[in-house]
Amino acid sequence: AAAVPRHDRSGAGTRDRASPGEKTLMCGLAGLVNLGAEPVSPIILKRMTDAIAHRGPDGEGHWIEGNIGLGHRRLAIIDLSPAGQQPMISADHRYVISYNGEIYNYRELRAELETAGYWFRSKTDTGGMLAAFAHWGTDALLRFNGMFAVALWDRKEKRLLLARDRYGIKPLYLSRQGKRLAFASEQKAITT
């Protein structure tokens, strides 16, 4: 008998738990940074997200700007609308994020950020992460209660942040390949 994937849209956080032999569904991220001036190839970035297509049946997104490219495979859980597509760009267009995971306290963080003047285009925890990074910088990582792997590009500073949750529940693989840094939720995406 074929395994039936667990695809919980309730937001209860069960999407990564599976019985033995059962497929799991989850988002996936991938990206490239060419350490020289060479632009990122959309073909290579697409090949990377195709390698992890099984992680995100609800959508695929790519964002490229010069020598940086972020890709994403989406499993829509919290906000099923197109507003939750990734990579996601902050309201001020400074930050771009590709993220896999779940921030359990995103509603509380969102309420705090709304009080500080931030507004949100979606109901996703991803939008909350973007605003948190804009407001608290990398100290936002200390406020997140959850499991996650994140790639955040600061367009102003030209700086990439790659981070995982404290316990390393969500995978994030890195590979330096000559003058290129590749990263992804699975190793096979960085070896394509």
C-alpha positions as CSV (number, residue, x, y, z in Angstrom):
1,A,0.0,0.0,0.0
2,A,1.2,3.5,-0.8
3,A,2.0,5.9,2.0
4,V,-0.4,8.7,2.3
5,P,1.3,12.1,2.8
6,R,0.2,14.0,5.9
7,H,-0.7,17.5,4.8
8,D,-2.2,19.3,7.8
9,R,-3.5,22.7,6.9
10,S,-4.6,23.5,10.4
11,G,-1.3,25.1,11.4
12,A,-1.0,22.7,14.3
13,G,2.6,21.9,13.4
14,T,2.2,18.3,12.4
15,R,3.5,18.6,8.8
16,D,6.9,17.2,9.5
17,R,5.8,14.3,11.7
18,A,5.3,11.0,9.9
19,S,4.8,7.4,10.7
20,P,7.6,5.1,9.5
21,G,7.4,4.7,5.7
22,E,5.0,7.7,5.4
23,K,6.0,10.6,3.2
24,T,6.4,14.0,4.9
25,L,5.6,17.3,3.3
26,M,7.4,20.5,4.2
27,C,8.7,23.7,2.6
28,G,12.2,23.8,1.1
29,L,14.6,26.6,0.3
30,A,17.6,26.8,-2.0
31,G,19.9,29.5,-3.1
32,L,23.2,30.6,-4.6
33,V,25.7,33.4,-4.1
34,N,28.3,34.0,-6.8
35,L,31.2,35.4,-4.8
36,G,32.4,37.2,-7.9
37,A,30.4,39.5,-10.1
38,E,28.8,36.7,-12.2
39,P,25.0,36.8,-12.2
40,V,23.1,33.8,-10.8
41,S,21.7,31.6,-13.5
42,P,17.9,31.2,-13.3
43,I,18.4,27.7,-14.9
44,I,20.7,26.5,-12.1
45,L,18.4,28.0,-9.4
46,K,15.4,26.3,-11.0
47,R,17.2,23.0,-11.1
48,M,17.9,23.4,-7.4
49,T,14.3,23.9,-6.5
50,D,13.2,21.1,-8.8
51,A,15.5,18.8,-6.9
52,I,13.4,19.5,-3.8
53,A,10.0,19.7,-5.5
54,H,8.6,17.0,-3.2
55,R,9.0,19.3,-0.3
56,G,6.6,22.0,-1.6
57,P,3.6,20.9,-3.6
58,D,1.8,24.3,-3.3
59,G,4.1,26.5,-5.1
60,E,7.5,27.5,-6.3
61,G,9.3,30.8,-6.3
62,H,12.6,32.3,-7.4
63,W,14.2,35.7,-6.8
64,I,17.4,36.8,-8.5
65,E,19.3,40.0,-8.2
66,G,22.8,40.0,-9.7
67,N,25.0,37.6,-7.9
68,I,22.4,36.3,-5.4
69,G,19.4,34.0,-6.0
70,L,16.9,32.6,-3.6
71,G,14.5,29.8,-4.4
72,H,11.6,28.2,-2.5
73,R,9.2,25.3,-2.6
74,R,6.0,26.0,-0.7
75,L,3.8,23.9,1.5
76,A,1.0,26.4,2.4
77,I,-0.1,25.9,6.0
78,I,-1.0,29.1,7.7
79,D,-2.0,31.4,4.8
80,L,-3.1,29.6,1.7
81,S,-3.3,32.7,-0.4
82,P,-0.8,33.9,-3.0
83,A,0.3,36.5,-0.5
84,G,2.3,33.8,1.3
85,Q,4.5,33.0,-1.7
86,Q,8.2,33.0,-1.2
87,P,10.8,34.3,-1.6
88,M,9.1,37.2,0.1
89,I,10.2,40.8,0.0
90,S,9.8,43.2,2.9
91,A,7.5,46.2,2.6
92,D,10.4,48.5,2.4
93,H,12.1,46.2,-0.2
94,R,15.3,46.0,1.8
95,Y,15.0,42.3,2.8
96,V,14.3,39.1,0.9
97,I,13.5,35.8,2.7
98,S,13.2,32.2,1.9
99,Y,12.3,30.1,4.9
100,N,11.3,26.6,5.9
101,G,9.7,25.9,9.2
102,E,7.2,27.2,11.7
103,I,7.4,30.0,14.2
104,Y,5.1,29.0,17.0
105,N,5.0,32.5,18.6
106,Y,4.5,34.4,15.4
107,R,1.1,35.8,16.5
108,E,2.6,37.4,19.6
109,L,5.6,38.8,17.7
110,R,3.2,40.1,15.0
111,A,1.1,41.9,17.6
112,E,4.2,43.5,19.1
113,L,5.4,44.5,15.6
114,E,2.0,46.0,14.7
115,T,2.2,48.1,17.8
116,A,5.6,49.3,16.6
117,G,4.0,50.4,13.3
118,Y,4.6,47.4,11.0
119,W,1.8,46.1,8.7
120,F,1.5,42.8,7.0
121,R,0.4,41.7,3.5
122,S,-0.2,38.1,4.5
123,K,-1.2,36.1,7.5
124,T,2.0,34.0,7.3
125,D,4.7,33.6,9.9
126,T,7.1,34.4,7.1
127,G,5.9,38.0,7.0
128,G,6.3,38.2,10.7
129,M,9.9,37.0,10.4
130,L,10.6,39.7,7.8
131,A,9.3,42.4,10.0
132,A,11.1,41.0,13.0
133,F,14.5,41.1,11.1
134,A,13.7,44.6,10.0
135,H,12.9,45.7,13.5
136,W,15.4,43.8,15.7
137,G,18.1,42.8,13.2
138,T,19.7,39.4,13.9
139,D,18.5,39.6,17.5
140,A,15.1,38.5,16.1
141,L,16.6,35.0,16.0
142,L,16.5,35.1,19.8
143,R,12.8,35.9,19.8
144,F,11.7,33.0,17.5
145,N,10.2,30.0,19.2
146,G,10.0,27.3,16.6
147,M,11.8,25.2,14.1
148,F,13.2,26.9,11.0
149,A,15.9,27.3,8.5
150,V,16.1,30.7,6.9
151,A,18.0,32.6,4.2
152,L,17.7,36.4,4.5
153,W,19.3,38.8,2.0
154,D,19.8,42.4,3.0
155,R,19.7,44.3,-0.2
156,K,21.1,47.5,1.3
157,E,24.1,45.9,3.1
158,K,24.6,43.1,0.5
159,R,24.7,40.6,3.3
160,L,23.3,37.1,3.5
161,L,22.1,35.6,6.8
162,L,21.7,31.8,6.9
163,A,20.4,30.5,10.2
164,R,18.7,27.5,11.8
165,D,16.6,27.0,14.9
166,R,18.6,26.4,18.2
167,Y,18.1,22.6,18.0
168,G,18.8,22.2,14.3
169,I,15.4,20.6,13.6
170,K,15.2,22.1,10.1
171,P,18.1,21.2,7.9
172,L,20.3,23.7,6.0
173,Y,23.1,22.5,3.9
174,L,26.0,24.7,2.6
175,S,28.6,24.0,0.0
176,R,31.4,26.3,-1.3
177,Q,31.9,25.4,-4.9
178,G,34.8,27.5,-6.3
179,K,33.5,31.1,-6.3
180,R,30.0,30.0,-5.5
181,L,28.2,29.4,-2.2
182,A,25.2,27.1,-2.6
183,F,22.7,26.3,0.2
184,A,19.5,24.3,0.5
185,S,17.2,22.3,2.7
186,E,18.6,19.1,1.1
187,Q,22.0,18.1,0.0
188,K,20.8,17.0,-3.5
189,A,19.7,20.5,-4.3
190,I,23.3,21.8,-3.9
191,T,24.9,19.0,-5.9
192,T,22.8,19.5,-9.1
